Amino acid sequence: MHSIVIKSAKPFVVIPVEEYESMKETLALLAANVNLPKELEEQRRRIAKGESITWREFKTKYKVK
């Protein structure tokens, strides 16, 4: 990312469109599930402990088709 200062002295950030779209998708996911950050942290902790679930269990829990 690059910061550019214009004559008004207000900085702005220039990023690739792909990165911007990715950021928007991430925000949409977080907004759709307010518990997601907490759930992700819990899963990271479980992975670090060597715990995991099967793909079938994941699909059932998160209603993935």
Summary of the structure (lengths in Angstrom):
residues: 65
radius of gyration: 18.5
end to end distance: 36.5
largest distance: 56.4
contacts: 104
relative contact order: 0.07
helix: 57%
strand: 12%
